[in-house]
């Protein structure tokens, strides 16, 4: 009946297919295999709209054999909630091995790393990451993504192979800004950096730097979490008008000692999913009676049912404490010069 109504309304073929798909998503216990016309509408719709909410729901609801499509979409969109959902469908079907295989391909390795992390499938990652971070054949961006994940999952392993890496500094910077103080201290010794060698904030506040150079430092060290950003990522506090809110001395302190003051709404939490479903860290953007929404680095938001997780408040800021150690004193002054120029218009 639904198919007949769709055909009689004078809609275009594309609109007919969408009407059928919308009906299928509302129906319960419909035998899709028993209708060639419905199957045809689904196939045509997915050919154009697989990467949509309706497309992913359709594959999941009717258990459609679209594993390769799901894999390709998830790997191309690992930080997108729909990409993560596509990966979770593969996980339910026991196909995460295909994601692990993608670790061996330069083009798909970054996406595979992100997906396996989000799925809590860290066994293969722990085995492959030490190889990936040392592989000179991979693009630097791929190695960096592998270094970020290894620094998070097993920082001691990264510390142990630091001198074997094609690029030592990016990995060292990750360790210098690690959330674990013991890791930061070990990295400081390896970097041979004198701890606490900066002048006082009062002295630093009187110095002036180069705002243009500071913008470059900001793009490298801050834009991945804060606005303004070319990445359009809204994760940490918005710094677009920070120059109107904090004096220079406070800006220096906020960078060197991020735990000295944590903005309201940006208190870090750790979410552990039951039955070894993975550990996630971020900010709570929503907390209802039955669920929480966690905003994670990279701007990704994920909803968890409270009955399926354990939530723990973390004492420290998610802004890395060793960030100032990754730049020279001149770069730090230039960065504050740039931040001080970001004022309310």
C-alpha positions in Angstrom: 0.0 0.0 0.0 2.8 2.4 0.9 4.6 1.7 -2.3 1.5 2.2 -4.3 0.8 5.6 -2.7 4.3 6.7 -3.4 3.9 5.9 -7.0 0.6 7.5 -7.4 1.5 10.9 -6.0 3.3 12.1 -9.1 6.6 12.4 -7.3 9.9 12.2 -9.1 11.7 8.9 -8.9 14.2 10.3 -6.3 11.3 11.6 -4.2 9.5 8.3 -4.5 12.5 6.5 -3.2 12.9 8.9 -0.3 9.2 8.5 0.6 9.6 4.7 0.6 12.7 4.9 2.7 11.1 7.2 5.2 8.1 4.7 5.5 10.5 1.8 5.9 12.3 3.5 8.8 8.9 4.0 10.6 7.6 0.5 10.0 8.2 -2.5 12.2 8.7 -6.1 11.2 8.6 -5.4 7.5 10.2 -8.1 5.3 12.3 -6.1 2.9 13.4 -9.2 1.1 9.8 -9.8 0.0 9.6 -6.6 -2.0 11.7 -6.0 -5.1 10.4 -2.5 -5.5 11.3 -1.6 -1.9 14.8 -3.2 -2.4 15.3 -1.1 -5.5 14.3 2.1 -3.7 16.7 1.3 -0.9 19.6 0.5 -3.3 19.1 3.7 -5.2 18.7 5.8 -2.0 21.9 4.3 -0.5 23.8 4.9 -3.7 23.4 8.7 -3.1 22.7 9.0 0.6 24.6 6.3 2.5 26.5 9.0 4.5 23.3 10.4 6.1 21.3 9.7 9.2 18.6 7.9 7.2 21.2 5.8 5.2 23.0 4.6 8.3 19.7 3.8 10.1 18.4 1.9 7.1 21.5 -0.3 7.0 21.3 -0.9 10.7 17.5 -1.5 11.0 17.3 -4.0 8.1 20.7 -5.5 8.7 21.7 -4.8 5.1 25.0 -6.4 3.9 26.8 -3.1 3.3 30.0 -3.9 5.3 32.4 -2.4 2.7 30.3 0.7 2.3 30.2 1.2 6.1 34.0 0.6 6.3 34.8 3.1 3.6 32.5 5.7 5.1 33.7 5.2 8.6 37.4 5.5 7.6 36.7 8.6 5.6 34.8 10.2 8.5 36.3 8.9 11.7 35.5 12.0 13.8 32.0 12.4 12.5 29.3 10.9 14.8 27.8 9.1 11.7 31.2 7.6 10.9 31.5 6.4 14.5 28.0 4.9 14.2 29.0 3.1 11.0 32.0 1.6 12.8 29.8 0.5 15.7 27.6 -1.4 13.3 30.6 -3.2 12.0 31.7 -3.9 15.6 28.2 -5.4 16.4 28.6 -7.6 13.3 32.1 -8.7 14.3 33.9 -6.9 11.5 36.3 -4.7 13.4 39.1 -6.8 11.9 38.6 -4.9 8.7 39.3 -1.7 10.5 42.4 -3.1 12.0 43.7 -4.1 8.5 43.3 -0.5 7.5 46.2 0.3 9.9 48.5 -1.0 7.3 47.4 1.5 4.6 48.9 5.0 4.7 45.7 6.6 3.5 43.4 4.9 5.9 45.6 4.5 9.0 44.7 7.8 10.7 40.9 7.0 10.4 41.5 3.5 11.6 43.4 4.7 14.7 40.6 7.1 15.6 37.8 4.5 15.1 39.5 1.8 17.0 40.1 4.2 19.9 36.4 5.3 19.9 35.3 1.6 19.8 37.5 0.6 22.7 39.3 -1.9 20.4 42.8 -1.1 21.7 44.4 -4.6 21.5 45.4 -4.3 17.8 46.4 -0.7 18.3 48.8 -1.5 21.1 50.5 -4.1 18.9 50.7 -1.9 15.8 51.4 1.6 17.1 55.0 1.1 18.0 55.6 0.0 14.4 53.6 2.8 12.9 55.4 5.6 14.8 58.7 4.4 13.5 57.7 3.7 10.0 59.6 6.2 7.8 57.5 5.2 4.7 54.4 6.7 6.3 53.4 10.3 5.9 54.4 12.5 8.9 50.7 13.3 9.6 50.0 9.5 9.9 52.9 9.0 12.2 51.8 12.0 14.3 48.3 10.5 14.7 49.9 7.2 15.8 52.1 9.1 18.2 49.1 10.9 19.7 47.3 7.6 20.3 50.4 5.8 21.7 51.1 8.7 24.0 47.6 8.4 25.4 47.4 4.6 25.6 51.0 3.7 26.5 53.2 6.8 27.1 56.0 4.7 28.6 56.3 2.8 25.3 56.6 6.1 23.4 59.2 7.3 25.9 61.2 4.1 25.4 61.4 4.5 21.6 61.7 8.3 21.4 65.2 8.2 19.9 64.2 5.7 17.2 61.5 8.0 15.7 62.0 9.8 12.3 60.8 13.0 14.0 61.6 13.2 17.7 60.2 16.7 18.6 56.5 16.1 17.8 56.5 13.0 20.0 58.4 14.8 22.7 56.0 17.7 22.7 53.1 15.2 23.2 54.9 13.7 26.2 55.8 17.1 27.7 52.1 18.0 27.6 50.8 14.6 28.9 48.2 14.6 31.6 50.4 12.3 33.8 53.0 14.4 35.8 55.4 11.4 35.9 55.3 11.2 32.1 55.9 15.0 31.8 58.8 14.8 34.3 60.4 12.0 32.3 60.0 13.8 29.1 61.5 17.0 30.6 64.6 15.0 31.5 64.9 13.6 28.0 64.4 17.1 26.5 67.0 18.5 28.9 64.8 21.4 29.7 65.4 23.4 32.9 62.2 23.3 34.9 60.8 26.6 36.3 63.3 28.7 34.3 60.8 31.4 33.2 60.8 34.9 34.7 57.9 35.8 36.9 54.5 36.5 35.3 54.9 40.2 36.3 58.1 40.4 34.3 56.8 38.5 31.4 53.7 40.7 31.3 55.8 43.8 30.6 57.5 42.2 27.6 56.1 42.7 24.1 56.3 40.2 21.3 55.4 39.8 17.6 51.7 39.1 17.1 52.2 37.6 13.7 54.7 35.1 15.0 52.3 34.4 17.9 49.5 33.6 15.5 51.7 30.9 14.0 52.4 29.5 17.5 48.7 29.6 18.3 47.9 27.7 15.1 50.4 25.0 16.1 49.6 24.7 19.8 46.1 26.0 20.5 43.9 26.0 17.4 43.2 22.2 17.6 41.1 22.9 20.7 40.1 26.6 20.8 38.4 29.1 18.7 39.4 31.1 16.7 40.6 28.2 14.6 40.9 27.2 10.9 39.8 23.8 12.0 36.4 25.2 13.3 36.8 23.1 16.4 34.9 24.3 19.4 36.2 22.2 22.3 38.0 24.3 24.9 37.0 27.9 26.0 36.5 30.3 23.1 39.5 32.6 23.0 38.2 35.0 20.3 37.9 37.8 22.8 40.3 36.7 25.5 42.4 39.9 25.2 39.4 41.8 26.6 39.0 39.4 29.5 42.4 38.7 30.9 45.5 40.8 31.4 48.8 39.6 30.0 50.1 38.3 33.4 47.0 36.1 33.6 47.4 34.9 30.0 50.9 33.7 30.8 49.7 31.9 34.0 46.8 30.3 32.1 49.3 28.8 29.6 52.0 27.8 32.1 49.7 26.7 34.9 46.4 25.6 33.3 45.3 23.9 36.6 45.5 27.2 38.5 41.9 28.0 37.3 39.5 25.9 35.3 36.6 27.7 33.6 33.1 26.7 34.6 31.7 24.0 32.3 35.1 22.8 31.4 35.7 20.4 34.3 37.2 17.2 32.9 35.5 13.9 33.4 36.4 10.3 32.5 33.7 8.0 31.2 34.3 4.2 31.5 31.9 2.1 29.5 30.9 -1.2 31.1 32.2 -4.5 30.0 35.5 -3.1 28.7 33.7 -0.9 26.2 36.5 1.8 26.3 37.5 4.9 28.3 36.7 8.4 27.1 37.7 11.8 28.5 36.2 15.2 27.9 33.6 17.7 29.1 29.9 17.0 29.9 27.8 19.1 27.5 24.6 17.5 28.6 23.5 15.6 31.7 20.0 14.2 31.9 18.3 11.6 34.0 19.1 8.8 31.7 22.1 9.9 29.6 25.1 12.2 29.3 26.7 13.8 26.3 30.5 14.0 26.3 32.4 16.5 24.2 35.8 15.2 23.4 39.0 16.6 21.9 38.5 17.2 18.2 35.0 18.5 18.8 33.4 15.1 18.7 30.3 14.6 20.9 29.0 11.2 22.0 25.9 10.2 24.0 26.2 7.5 26.7 23.4 5.9 28.6 24.1 6.3 32.3 23.3 2.7 33.2 26.1 1.6 30.8 28.9 3.8 32.1 30.8 5.0 35.2 31.6 8.7 35.2 34.6 10.1 37.3 35.5 13.8 37.7 39.1 14.5 37.0 41.1 16.9 39.2 43.2 18.4 36.5 42.4 20.5 33.4 42.4 18.9 30.0 44.7 21.6 28.8 48.2 20.1 29.0 50.4 21.4 31.8 53.6 21.2 29.9 52.5 23.2 26.9 54.9 26.1 27.6 57.8 23.6 27.5 57.1 22.9 23.8 58.0 26.5 22.8 60.8 28.9 23.5 60.4 31.9 25.8 60.3 34.2 22.7 57.5 32.0 21.2 55.6 32.1 24.5 55.8 35.9 24.6 54.7 36.1 20.9 51.7 33.8 21.7 50.6 36.1 24.5 51.0 39.1 22.2 48.6 37.5 19.8 46.1 36.4 22.4 46.2 39.9 23.9 45.2 41.3 20.5 42.0 39.2 20.4 39.5 41.7 21.8 35.8 42.3 21.7 34.8 44.3 18.6 
